[in-house]
Structures are given as C-alpha cells and as structure tokens.
Amino acid sequence: FLFCCGMGMMLSALSVYFRDVTHLWGVVTLAWMYATPIFYTIDMMPTNIMRLMKLNPMYHYLNIFRNLVMFGNIPGANAWLGCIASGLVFFALGLIVFGRLQKNFILHI
C-alpha cells in the first residue's frame, strides 16, 4: 500500500509538469515487468545479475507472493523487511516530491 501510494504521489506530481509522463509510464511498466522475475525464477540468473535483481523493489513483493501462493510457505524476515523498506522509501520519496511540487500546481493546470 505504501509503495503504491508513494508511486502514485510521485507520478501525479510529475504529470502536472510533464504531460508525457502518463504516456511514458506504460513503456516504463512494460520494461519493469520484463526486468522483474515474473515469468522466470531468479535462480536462472547468473550470480552478478541476481544481486542486481534484488535491488528491484518488485522482486521482494513477487517473492513473498510466490512463496505464499505457489510453495505454501511463509517467507523469511529478509523478504518482509525488503518489502517494508521499499514501501517506506517510495512513500517518503512520493511525499517529498509531491510536497515540493504542489505549490505550483495551479500555475501548470
């Protein structure tokens, strides 16, 4: 929830100033989907790419979902902490971006 709210605040504030954000977001999410191990497992990757893949915030959410639904086990604390940390970081980033840009919204709408 925090991750989505943070992304929403960031994108809504940026789309006031840059109208193309709404069109580019579809391209970004498509590329992000292929960069996230949805259709493949992270075990198929080489170890150096595996470390890079774990920096993707969606990896942690997908890993928890996959462990709960497909494998029927509860993920470890590191997976939960990764989700909480990325959610808090993106929420804080969204608040900062929205807070700094909101004073001039009326001038650009």
Residue pairs with C-beta under 8 A, 6 or more apart in sequence:
1 87
2 87
2 88
2 90
2 91
3 57
3 61
3 83
3 86
3 87
3 90
3 91
5 91
5 94
6 87
6 89
6 90
6 91
6 92
6 93
6 94
6 95
7 90
7 94
8 94
9 94
9 95
9 97
9 98
10 90
10 93
10 94
10 97
10 98
11 21
11 25
12 98
13 97
13 98
13 101
13 102
13 105
14 21
14 97
14 101
15 21
15 22
16 101
16 105
16 108
16 109
17 101
17 108
32 56
32 58
35 53
35 56
36 56
36 58
36 59
36 62
37 45
37 53
37 59
37 62
38 62
42 50
42 53
42 54
42 59
42 63
45 53
53 59
54 60
54 82
57 82
57 86
57 89
57 90
59 82
60 79
60 82
60 83
60 86
61 83
61 86
63 75
63 79
64 75
64 79
64 80
64 83
67 73
67 74
67 75
67 79
68 74
68 75
